[in-house]
Amino acid sequence: MEKYDLVVVGAGISGLSSAYHIKLDNPDLRICILDKWGTYAQGNTAKSDAAFRDVFTSDTNYKLASASISFYKDIQDKGFNLGMHSNGYLFLMDEERLNSEAVKKILKRVRSKIITREEIADLGIQVEPDPEASKIMNLRNISGGLVGENCGILEPDLLASYYFQQLNKLGAVFKFNTKVEKLNLAPRSRLNFPGEPFIWQDKVVESLHTSAGDISADQFLLATDVWTSDLLSPLGIDAFTQPKKVQVFQLQSDGISKMISRRVTGSEDIFPFTILPGPAIDLRPDPKSKTFWVSYSEGVGRAFGLEEDPIAEAEYYSNNLHTVLREYIPAFHDARMLASWAGFYSMNNMDGTYVLEKYMNLSVVNGSSGSGIMKADSAGRLASALFSGREKAKLYGNTEIDVADLGITNRNVDQEELII
């Protein structure tokens, strides 16, 4: 049986970042990263909108996201292209929300500004949708917009590639096409009696049963996203997360092509990542193809559940998203769908951010809730602290955060007020 000091299960962005920071902090550690796909970042990381923002009211969310963003910018400034553009986040708001305490708090905390309804109209957005349609679909008039300026988009495959290359340089071992089917429990001290481990014995995860055979280690870390529950439930451990399907549709039209190059903030002529006032549909610009990626994180109405090969539903776009988009943005009236894909958010429904917990010799990084890309580096640093038993994790820029704050027993995460 192969034996390592640490086996990390999952080569998505959370697993790569966790393995990288653990290896960086423990250079002599023999680390193996497993993934069921043929290479790294092929699960939900590859299906991400890949946007980043520091526009949060929650202190925890702000610390995790802003530190990660600073790290990514430093990487790109040093010559490793992440496809990172600081084109901003534009939250379109009605009058009540625009004047809320949450917005006032954000304006004081982060680099941000308010733009007027006239400026929004100049971008090609209807600030007052048709009254009849608004009544039927609960659409809101737009009074203004909150623009997060230290926000934007990047390319998830390039970010994942950075961690992958660094891990290879540090001597980590990767095993792809290796599906973990079971965590094998054993007593910490064997008696060699049939039926072990007994309830009165201290237990550890001894090995992983995989499609390529059993693999043993002193420590294990699960960064398995929406598949975490499948591995923990047989052990009687709650993952505290549920999978929620999210669909993305790539749309193009002559009007969209013109909109994409309209700048609100930053140094590049790229439309900001935009959130409609309600329903809060996301529009993610793709400057290379001059298209918008459109998605919506559906609450009530979309069941929790996992599909092995999720497919975007064309009628979901035509019956739901398109009917809203065409009322706010004329450029979507004749938009053509070029592509579509679907993935899952690993939803932590307590407070919508990472859950990090340790059970025996098993560390778990889970529950990114759709913000895995923008908080991944901070999550990796937290995972390294959790693995090493340190009480505090030092994020990029030397901000410190208590590891227990992201755990279950002593969780201390303040609720986010600006929810997309």
The 8 nearest C-alpha neighbors of each residue, nearest first, counted from 0:
[[1, 214, 213, 2, 215, 212, 206, 216],
 [2, 0, 214, 215, 3, 213, 216, 212],
 [1, 3, 215, 216, 214, 0, 4, 217],
 [4, 2, 216, 5, 29, 30, 215, 6],
 [3, 5, 217, 29, 216, 28, 30, 218],
 [6, 4, 218, 30, 3, 219, 216, 217],
 [5, 7, 31, 219, 30, 32, 216, 220],
 [8, 6, 32, 220, 219, 221, 31, 33],
 [7, 9, 33, 221, 222, 32, 220, 34],
 [8, 10, 223, 34, 222, 14, 11, 33],
 [11, 9, 14, 39, 15, 34, 40, 32],
 [10, 12, 40, 14, 13, 9, 44, 15],
 [11, 13, 15, 14, 159, 16, 44, 40],
 [14, 12, 16, 375, 15, 11, 17, 222],
 [15, 13, 222, 10, 17, 9, 11, 16],
 [16, 14, 12, 18, 10, 17, 13, 162],
 [15, 17, 379, 19, 13, 14, 18, 376],
 [379, 18, 16, 14, 20, 19, 15, 382],
 [17, 19, 21, 15, 16, 20, 22, 14],
 [20, 18, 16, 22, 17, 21, 166, 23],
 [19, 21, 23, 22, 17, 18, 380, 383],
 [22, 20, 383, 24, 18, 23, 19, 25],
 [23, 21, 25, 19, 26, 24, 20, 18],
 [22, 24, 20, 21, 25, 26, 19, 169],
 [23, 25, 21, 22, 20, 26, 383, 19],
 [24, 26, 22, 23, 28, 27, 21, 20],
 [27, 25, 22, 28, 23, 24, 169, 21],
 [28, 26, 25, 29, 22, 30, 24, 23],
 [27, 29, 25, 26, 30, 4, 22, 5],
 [28, 30, 4, 3, 27, 5, 171, 31],
 [31, 29, 5, 171, 6, 28, 4, 3],
 [30, 32, 172, 6, 173, 171, 7, 5],
 [33, 31, 7, 173, 6, 8, 174, 172],
 [34, 32, 174, 8, 9, 175, 173, 177],
 [33, 35, 175, 9, 36, 177, 10, 176],
 [34, 36, 178, 176, 177, 175, 37, 33],
 [37, 35, 176, 34, 38, 175, 41, 39],
 [38, 36, 176, 175, 35, 39, 34, 41],
 [39, 37, 36, 175, 41, 40, 34, 176],
 [38, 40, 10, 41, 11, 36, 37, 34],
 [41, 39, 11, 44, 42, 10, 45, 12],
 [40, 42, 45, 39, 36, 44, 38, 43],
 [43, 41, 44, 40, 45, 11, 46, 36],
 [42, 44, 46, 45, 342, 47, 343, 41],
 [45, 43, 47, 46, 42, 40, 11, 12],
 [44, 46, 41, 43, 47, 42, 40, 155],
 [47, 45, 43, 44, 342, 341, 48, 340],
 [46, 48, 49, 44, 45, 43, 155, 342],
 [49, 47, 50, 46, 283, 292, 247, 152],
 [50, 48, 47, 153, 155, 152, 154, 372],
 [49, 51, 152, 151, 48, 153, 373, 52],
 [50, 52, 373, 151, 150, 152, 49, 53],
 [53, 51, 150, 54, 151, 149, 64, 373],
 [52, 54, 65, 64, 61, 55, 150, 149],
 [55, 53, 52, 147, 105, 109, 56, 61],
 [56, 54, 61, 57, 53, 60, 417, 105],
 [55, 57, 415, 416, 105, 58, 101, 417],
 [58, 56, 415, 60, 59, 55, 413, 414],
 [57, 59, 61, 60, 62, 56, 413, 55],
 [60, 58, 62, 57, 61, 412, 63, 413],
 [61, 59, 57, 63, 62, 58, 64, 55],
 [60, 62, 58, 64, 59, 55, 63, 53],
 [61, 63, 59, 65, 60, 64, 66, 58],
 [64, 62, 60, 377, 374, 61, 66, 65],
 [63, 65, 374, 67, 61, 66, 373, 53],
 [64, 66, 68, 53, 67, 62, 61, 63],
 [67, 65, 395, 69, 68, 64, 63, 62],
 [66, 68, 70, 376, 64, 69, 65, 374],
 [67, 69, 65, 71, 70, 66, 64, 72],
 [70, 68, 72, 66, 67, 71, 65, 73],
 [69, 71, 67, 73, 68, 72, 395, 66],
 [70, 72, 74, 68, 73, 69, 67, 75],
 [73, 71, 75, 69, 74, 70, 76, 68],
 [72, 74, 76, 70, 71, 75, 77, 69],
 [75, 73, 71, 77, 72, 76, 79, 70],
 [74, 76, 79, 72, 80, 78, 77, 73],
 [77, 75, 73, 78, 74, 72, 79, 80],
 [78, 76, 74, 75, 79, 73, 72, 80],
 [77, 79, 75, 76, 80, 74, 73, 81],
 [80, 78, 75, 74, 77, 81, 76, 161],
 [79, 81, 75, 82, 78, 157, 83, 74],
 [82, 80, 157, 83, 158, 154, 153, 75],
 [83, 81, 153, 154, 80, 84, 157, 152],
 [82, 84, 153, 81, 152, 85, 154, 151],
 [83, 85, 152, 86, 151, 153, 82, 267],
 [86, 84, 151, 150, 87, 265, 149, 83],
 [87, 85, 151, 271, 265, 84, 264, 269],
 [88, 86, 150, 151, 148, 271, 147, 85],
 [87, 89, 272, 147, 271, 146, 150, 273],
 [90, 88, 146, 273, 145, 271, 272, 91],
 [89, 91, 274, 145, 144, 273, 92, 146],
 [92, 90, 144, 276, 275, 274, 89, 143],
 [93, 91, 276, 141, 97, 144, 143, 96],
 [92, 94, 141, 142, 96, 95, 140, 97],
 [93, 95, 97, 142, 96, 98, 92, 141],
 [96, 94, 98, 97, 93, 99, 92, 142],
 [95, 97, 99, 98, 94, 93, 92, 102],
 [96, 98, 94, 95, 92, 99, 93, 102],
 [99, 97, 96, 95, 94, 100, 102, 103],
 [100, 98, 96, 101, 102, 97, 95, 103],
 [99, 101, 103, 102, 104, 98, 96, 105],
 [102, 100, 104, 99, 103, 416, 105, 56],
 [101, 103, 105, 104, 100, 99, 106, 97],
 [104, 102, 100, 106, 101, 105, 107, 99],
 [103, 105, 101, 102, 107, 106, 100, 108],
 [106, 104, 108, 102, 107, 103, 109, 56],
 [105, 107, 103, 104, 108, 111, 109, 102],
 [108, 106, 105, 104, 109, 103, 110, 111],
 [107, 109, 105, 106, 104, 110, 56, 54],
 [110, 108, 111, 105, 106, 107, 54, 53],
 [109, 111, 148, 149, 147, 106, 108, 112],
 [110, 112, 147, 148, 146, 106, 109, 145],
 [113, 111, 146, 145, 114, 106, 147, 110],
 [112, 114, 145, 144, 146, 115, 143, 111],
 [115, 113, 144, 143, 118, 145, 112, 116],
 [116, 114, 143, 118, 117, 119, 144, 113],
 [115, 117, 143, 119, 142, 118, 120, 126],
 [118, 116, 120, 115, 119, 121, 114, 143],
 [117, 119, 121, 115, 116, 120, 114, 122],
 [118, 120, 116, 122, 121, 117, 124, 115],
 [119, 121, 124, 117, 122, 123, 118, 125],
 [122, 120, 118, 119, 123, 117, 124, 116],
 [123, 121, 119, 120, 124, 118, 258, 261],
 [122, 124, 121, 120, 328, 125, 258, 119],
 [125, 123, 328, 120, 327, 122, 119, 126],
 [126, 124, 327, 127, 120, 128, 328, 123],
 [125, 127, 141, 140, 124, 120, 128, 116],
 [126, 128, 140, 125, 141, 129, 139, 327],
 [129, 127, 326, 327, 125, 130, 133, 126],
 [128, 130, 132, 131, 133, 127, 326, 134],
 [131, 129, 133, 132, 134, 128, 127, 135],
 [132, 130, 134, 133, 129, 135, 128, 136],
 [131, 133, 135, 129, 134, 130, 136, 128],
 [134, 132, 138, 130, 137, 136, 131, 135],
 [133, 135, 131, 132, 137, 136, 130, 138],
 [134, 136, 132, 133, 137, 131, 138, 130],
 [137, 135, 133, 138, 134, 132, 323, 278],
 [138, 136, 133, 134, 135, 139, 277, 278],
 [139, 137, 133, 136, 277, 140, 134, 278],
 [140, 138, 277, 93, 276, 141, 137, 133],
 [139, 141, 127, 126, 93, 142, 128, 138],
 [140, 142, 126, 93, 92, 143, 91, 139],
 [143, 141, 93, 94, 116, 92, 140, 115],
 [144, 142, 116, 115, 141, 114, 92, 91],
 [143, 145, 91, 114, 90, 113, 92, 89],
 [144, 146, 113, 90, 89, 112, 147, 114],
 [147, 145, 89, 112, 111, 88, 148, 113],
 [146, 148, 111, 88, 87, 150, 149, 54],
 [147, 149, 87, 111, 150, 110, 146, 264],
 [150, 148, 147, 85, 110, 87, 52, 53],
 [151, 149, 52, 87, 148, 85, 51, 88],
 [150, 152, 85, 87, 86, 51, 84, 50],
 [151, 153, 50, 84, 83, 49, 51, 85],
 [152, 154, 83, 82, 49, 81, 50, 84],
 [153, 155, 82, 157, 156, 81, 49, 158],
 [156, 154, 158, 157, 49, 159, 153, 45],
 [155, 157, 159, 158, 154, 160, 45, 40],
 [158, 156, 160, 81, 155, 159, 154, 161],
 [157, 159, 155, 161, 160, 81, 156, 154],
 [158, 160, 156, 161, 157, 162, 12, 155],
 [161, 159, 157, 163, 158, 162, 156, 164],
 [160, 162, 158, 164, 159, 163, 165, 157],
 [161, 163, 165, 159, 164, 160, 15, 166],
 [164, 162, 160, 166, 161, 165, 159, 167],
 [165, 163, 167, 161, 166, 162, 160, 168],
 [164, 166, 168, 162, 167, 163, 161, 169],
 [167, 165, 169, 163, 168, 171, 164, 19],
 [166, 168, 170, 164, 169, 165, 171, 163],
 [167, 169, 165, 166, 170, 164, 171, 163],
 [168, 170, 166, 167, 171, 165, 22, 26],
 [171, 169, 167, 168, 166, 172, 29, 30],
 [170, 172, 30, 166, 167, 169, 31, 173],
 [171, 173, 31, 30, 32, 170, 174, 167],
 [174, 172, 32, 31, 33, 175, 171, 34],
 [173, 175, 33, 32, 177, 34, 172, 176],
 [174, 176, 34, 177, 37, 38, 33, 35],
 [177, 175, 35, 37, 36, 34, 178, 174],
 [178, 176, 35, 175, 34, 210, 211, 33],
 [177, 179, 35, 210, 209, 180, 34, 176],
 [178, 180, 209, 181, 208, 177, 207, 210],
 [181, 179, 209, 208, 178, 210, 182, 230],
 [182, 180, 208, 179, 207, 183, 230, 209],
 [181, 183, 207, 208, 206, 184, 204, 230],
 [182, 184, 206, 204, 205, 207, 181, 185],
 [185, 183, 204, 205, 203, 182, 202, 186],
 [184, 186, 196, 203, 202, 205, 204, 187],
 [187, 185, 202, 196, 188, 189, 201, 200],
 [186, 188, 202, 201, 203, 189, 185, 200],
 [189, 187, 186, 190, 201, 200, 185, 202],
 [188, 190, 191, 186, 187, 185, 195, 192],
 [191, 189, 192, 188, 195, 186, 193, 196],
 [190, 192, 189, 193, 195, 194, 188, 196],
 [191, 193, 190, 195, 194, 189, 196, 197],
 [194, 192, 195, 191, 196, 190, 197, 189],
 [195, 193, 196, 192, 197, 191, 185, 198],
 [196, 194, 197, 193, 192, 186, 185, 191],
 [195, 197, 186, 185, 200, 194, 198, 202],
 [198, 196, 195, 200, 199, 194, 186, 201],
 [197, 199, 200, 196, 201, 195, 202, 186],
 [198, 200, 197, 201, 196, 202, 186, 195],
 [201, 199, 197, 198, 186, 202, 196, 187],
 [202, 200, 187, 186, 199, 203, 188, 196],
 [201, 203, 186, 187, 185, 200, 184, 196],
 [204, 202, 359, 185, 184, 205, 187, 360],
 [203, 205, 184, 183, 206, 185, 182, 360],
 [206, 204, 184, 185, 183, 203, 215, 216],
 [205, 207, 215, 183, 214, 204, 182, 216],
 [208, 206, 182, 214, 213, 183, 181, 209],
 [207, 209, 213, 181, 180, 179, 212, 182],
 [210, 208, 179, 212, 211, 180, 178, 213],
 [209, 211, 178, 177, 212, 179, 180, 208],
 [212, 210, 209, 177, 213, 178, 208, 176],
 [211, 213, 209, 210, 208, 214, 0, 207],
 [212, 214, 208, 207, 209, 0, 206, 215],
 [215, 213, 1, 207, 206, 0, 2, 212],
 [214, 216, 206, 2, 1, 205, 207, 3],
 [217, 215, 3, 2, 4, 218, 5, 6],
 [216, 218, 4, 5, 3, 219, 215, 360],
 [219, 217, 5, 360, 216, 361, 4, 6],
 [220, 218, 361, 6, 5, 7, 362, 360],
 [221, 219, 362, 7, 363, 361, 8, 6],
 [220, 222, 363, 8, 223, 7, 364, 362],
 [223, 221, 14, 9, 364, 8, 224, 13],
 [222, 224, 9, 227, 226, 221, 8, 225],
 [223, 225, 226, 365, 227, 345, 222, 366],
 [224, 226, 345, 242, 227, 223, 241, 228],
 [225, 227, 223, 224, 229, 228, 230, 242],
 [228, 226, 223, 230, 229, 225, 224, 231],
 [227, 229, 231, 238, 230, 232, 226, 225],
 [230, 228, 227, 226, 232, 231, 233, 225],
 [229, 231, 228, 227, 232, 181, 233, 182],
 [230, 232, 228, 236, 234, 233, 229, 227],
 [231, 233, 235, 234, 236, 228, 229, 230],
 [234, 232, 235, 231, 230, 229, 236, 181],
 [235, 233, 232, 231, 236, 230, 182, 184],
 [234, 236, 232, 233, 231, 237, 238, 230],
 [237, 235, 231, 232, 234, 238, 233, 228],
 [236, 238, 239, 232, 231, 235, 228, 240],
 [237, 239, 228, 240, 236, 227, 231, 232],
 [240, 238, 237, 347, 241, 366, 354, 348],
 [241, 239, 347, 346, 238, 366, 345, 242],
 [240, 242, 346, 345, 303, 243, 225, 347],
 [243, 241, 345, 225, 304, 303, 344, 343],
 [244, 242, 303, 344, 343, 304, 245, 241],
 [243, 245, 343, 342, 344, 242, 246, 341],
 [244, 246, 342, 343, 341, 296, 243, 247],
 [247, 245, 341, 311, 294, 340, 342, 244],
 [246, 248, 294, 340, 293, 339, 341, 292],
 [249, 247, 339, 293, 292, 338, 250, 294],
 [248, 250, 292, 338, 337, 336, 291, 339],
 [251, 249, 336, 291, 335, 290, 334, 337],
 [250, 252, 290, 335, 334, 255, 336, 291],
 [253, 251, 334, 255, 254, 256, 335, 333],
 [254, 252, 256, 255, 257, 251, 330, 334],
 [253, 255, 330, 257, 252, 256, 258, 331],
 [254, 256, 258, 252, 257, 253, 330, 251],
 [257, 255, 289, 253, 254, 259, 258, 252],
 [256, 258, 254, 255, 259, 260, 253, 261],
 [259, 257, 255, 261, 260, 256, 254, 270],
 [258, 260, 270, 256, 257, 261, 269, 289],
 [259, 261, 269, 268, 258, 270, 257, 262],
 [262, 260, 270, 258, 268, 259, 269, 263],
 [261, 263, 268, 269, 270, 264, 260, 267],
 [264, 262, 271, 270, 261, 265, 86, 87],
 [265, 263, 86, 262, 87, 148, 266, 271],
 [264, 266, 86, 85, 267, 148, 87, 263],
 [265, 267, 264, 268, 86, 85, 262, 269],
 [268, 266, 269, 265, 262, 86, 84, 264],
 [267, 269, 262, 260, 261, 270, 266, 259],
 [270, 268, 260, 262, 267, 259, 261, 86],
 [269, 271, 259, 261, 262, 260, 284, 86],
 [272, 270, 87, 86, 88, 273, 89, 269],
 [271, 273, 88, 283, 282, 89, 87, 284],
 [272, 274, 89, 282, 271, 281, 88, 90],
 [275, 273, 281, 90, 280, 279, 91, 89],
 [274, 276, 279, 91, 280, 277, 273, 278],
 [277, 275, 92, 91, 279, 278, 139, 274],
 [278, 276, 279, 275, 138, 139, 280, 137],
 [277, 279, 280, 276, 275, 138, 323, 137],
 [280, 278, 277, 275, 276, 274, 419, 281],
 [279, 281, 295, 275, 274, 278, 294, 282],
 [282, 280, 274, 294, 293, 273, 295, 283],
 [283, 281, 293, 273, 292, 272, 291, 274],
 [282, 284, 272, 292, 291, 293, 281, 285],
 [285, 283, 291, 286, 290, 292, 259, 272],
 [284, 286, 290, 287, 289, 288, 291, 283],
 [285, 287, 289, 288, 284, 259, 269, 290],
 [288, 286, 285, 289, 290, 284, 259, 269],
 [287, 289, 290, 286, 285, 256, 251, 291],
 [290, 288, 286, 256, 287, 285, 259, 291],
 [291, 289, 251, 285, 288, 250, 284, 256],
 [290, 292, 284, 250, 283, 249, 285, 282],
 [293, 291, 249, 283, 248, 282, 247, 284],
 [292, 294, 282, 248, 247, 281, 291, 249],
 [295, 293, 247, 281, 246, 280, 248, 292],
 [294, 296, 280, 297, 281, 279, 245, 293],
 [297, 295, 245, 298, 294, 280, 419, 244],
 [296, 298, 295, 301, 299, 300, 245, 244],
 [297, 299, 300, 301, 296, 302, 243, 295],
 [300, 298, 301, 297, 302, 303, 296, 243],
 [299, 301, 298, 302, 297, 303, 296, 243],
 [300, 302, 299, 297, 298, 303, 243, 244],
 [303, 301, 304, 300, 243, 299, 244, 298],
 [302, 304, 243, 242, 241, 301, 305, 244],
 [305, 303, 242, 302, 243, 306, 241, 244],
 [304, 306, 242, 307, 303, 243, 244, 225],
 [307, 305, 309, 308, 304, 244, 310, 343],
 [306, 308, 309, 305, 310, 342, 226, 304],
 [307, 309, 306, 310, 342, 341, 305, 42],
 [310, 308, 306, 341, 307, 342, 311, 340],
 [309, 311, 341, 340, 312, 308, 246, 342],
 [312, 310, 341, 340, 246, 339, 313, 309],
 [311, 313, 315, 314, 310, 316, 246, 339],
 [314, 312, 315, 316, 311, 317, 339, 248],
 [315, 313, 317, 316, 312, 318, 319, 311],
 [316, 314, 312, 313, 318, 319, 317, 320],
 [315, 317, 320, 314, 313, 319, 318, 321],
 [316, 318, 314, 321, 315, 319, 320, 313],
 [319, 317, 315, 314, 316, 322, 320, 321],
 [320, 318, 316, 315, 322, 317, 321, 323],
 [319, 321, 316, 323, 322, 324, 317, 318],
 [322, 320, 324, 317, 323, 316, 319, 325],
 [321, 323, 320, 319, 324, 325, 318, 317],
 [324, 322, 321, 320, 326, 325, 327, 319],
 [323, 325, 321, 327, 326, 322, 328, 320],
 [324, 326, 331, 332, 328, 327, 329, 323],
 [327, 325, 324, 323, 128, 328, 322, 129],
 [326, 328, 125, 324, 325, 124, 128, 329],
 [327, 329, 124, 325, 330, 324, 331, 326],
 [330, 328, 331, 332, 325, 327, 326, 124],
 [329, 331, 254, 328, 255, 332, 252, 334],
 [332, 330, 334, 325, 329, 333, 328, 324],
 [333, 331, 325, 329, 330, 334, 328, 324],
 [334, 332, 331, 335, 252, 330, 329, 251],
 [335, 333, 252, 331, 251, 332, 250, 336],
 [336, 334, 251, 250, 337, 252, 333, 249],
 [335, 337, 250, 249, 338, 251, 334, 248],
 [338, 336, 249, 250, 335, 251, 339, 248],
 [339, 337, 249, 336, 248, 340, 250, 247],
 [340, 338, 248, 247, 311, 249, 341, 337],
 [339, 341, 311, 247, 246, 310, 248, 338],
 [342, 340, 246, 311, 310, 309, 245, 247],
 [341, 343, 245, 43, 244, 46, 309, 246],
 [344, 342, 244, 243, 245, 242, 43, 345],
 [343, 345, 369, 243, 368, 346, 242, 244],
 [344, 346, 366, 242, 368, 225, 224, 241],
 [347, 345, 368, 241, 240, 366, 344, 348],
 [346, 348, 240, 366, 351, 349, 368, 352],
 [347, 349, 351, 350, 346, 240, 241, 239],
 [350, 348, 347, 351, 352, 239, 346, 414],
 [349, 351, 348, 352, 414, 347, 412, 415],
 [352, 350, 347, 368, 348, 349, 346, 353],
 [351, 353, 367, 350, 368, 366, 347, 354],
 [354, 352, 367, 366, 365, 355, 405, 364],
 [353, 355, 365, 405, 366, 406, 364, 356],
 [356, 354, 364, 406, 363, 405, 353, 365],
 [355, 357, 406, 363, 362, 354, 358, 407],
 [356, 358, 362, 361, 363, 359, 355, 360],
 [357, 359, 361, 360, 362, 356, 363, 203],
 [358, 360, 361, 203, 357, 202, 204, 362],
 [361, 359, 218, 203, 358, 219, 204, 362],
 [360, 362, 219, 358, 359, 357, 220, 218],
 [363, 361, 357, 220, 356, 219, 221, 358],
 [362, 364, 221, 356, 355, 220, 357, 365],
 [365, 363, 355, 222, 354, 221, 362, 382],
 [364, 366, 354, 224, 353, 367, 363, 222],
 [365, 367, 353, 347, 345, 368, 346, 354],
 [366, 368, 353, 371, 352, 370, 369, 345],
 [369, 367, 346, 345, 366, 344, 351, 370],
 [368, 370, 344, 367, 371, 345, 346, 372],
 [371, 369, 367, 373, 372, 368, 374, 352],
 [370, 372, 367, 375, 374, 373, 369, 13],
 [373, 371, 375, 374, 370, 49, 12, 51],
 [372, 374, 51, 64, 370, 371, 375, 67],
 [375, 373, 64, 63, 371, 377, 67, 372],
 [376, 374, 378, 372, 371, 377, 13, 373],
 [375, 377, 379, 67, 378, 16, 374, 380],
 [376, 378, 380, 379, 63, 375, 374, 67],
 [379, 377, 375, 381, 376, 380, 382, 374],
 [17, 380, 378, 16, 382, 376, 377, 381],
 [379, 381, 383, 377, 382, 378, 20, 392],
 [380, 382, 378, 384, 392, 379, 383, 385],
 [383, 381, 379, 385, 380, 384, 17, 386],
 [382, 384, 21, 386, 380, 381, 385, 20],
 [383, 385, 389, 381, 387, 382, 386, 392],
 [384, 386, 382, 388, 383, 387, 381, 389],
 [387, 385, 383, 384, 388, 382, 362, 21],
 [386, 388, 384, 385, 389, 383, 21, 382],
 [389, 387, 385, 386, 384, 390, 383, 391],
 [390, 388, 384, 391, 387, 385, 392, 402],
 [389, 391, 402, 401, 388, 392, 384, 403],
 [392, 390, 401, 402, 400, 389, 399, 393],
 [391, 393, 381, 384, 400, 399, 394, 402],
 [392, 394, 399, 397, 398, 391, 400, 395],
 [395, 393, 398, 397, 377, 399, 396, 66],
 [394, 396, 66, 397, 70, 393, 398, 67],
 [395, 397, 398, 394, 66, 69, 393, 70],
 [398, 396, 393, 394, 395, 399, 66, 392],
 [399, 397, 394, 393, 396, 395, 400, 62],
 [400, 398, 393, 392, 394, 397, 391, 401],
 [399, 401, 392, 391, 402, 393, 398, 394],
 [402, 400, 391, 403, 404, 390, 392, 399],
 [401, 403, 404, 391, 390, 405, 400, 392],
 [402, 404, 406, 405, 401, 409, 410, 390],
 [405, 403, 411, 410, 402, 401, 406, 409],
 [406, 404, 403, 354, 410, 355, 402, 353],
 [407, 405, 403, 355, 356, 410, 404, 354],
 [408, 406, 410, 409, 356, 405, 354, 403],
 [407, 409, 410, 406, 403, 356, 404, 405],
 [410, 408, 407, 403, 404, 406, 411, 405],
 [411, 409, 404, 407, 406, 405, 408, 403],
 [410, 412, 404, 409, 413, 405, 403, 406],
 [413, 411, 59, 410, 404, 414, 405, 350],
 [412, 414, 57, 411, 415, 59, 58, 350],
 [413, 415, 350, 57, 412, 416, 56, 351],
 [414, 416, 57, 56, 417, 418, 413, 55],
 [415, 417, 418, 56, 101, 414, 57, 55],
 [418, 416, 415, 55, 56, 419, 101, 102],
 [419, 417, 416, 415, 55, 279, 56, 351],
 [418, 279, 417, 274, 296, 280, 281, 90]]
